[in-house]
């Protein structure tokens, strides 16, 4: 369904790839997201993404909210 699509996202930051260090010092977040799009024909499309991410390591913090709003028009 284009208006409402659930999903799952994961973000990680290991720092220097040649010397990543212990996992407890890396940032890793994961959680559920909702994405969707609303057609505003003939004026384009409005897309959104919103999610709540949980910190998986002590360096990640407890949680984060991620959102994005995009207006797309073809010309």
ABEGO torsion letter per residue (X at the ends): XAABBBBBBBBBBAEBAABAEBAAABBBBBEBBBBBBBBAOAAEBBBBBBBBBBBABAAAEABBBBBBBBBBBBX
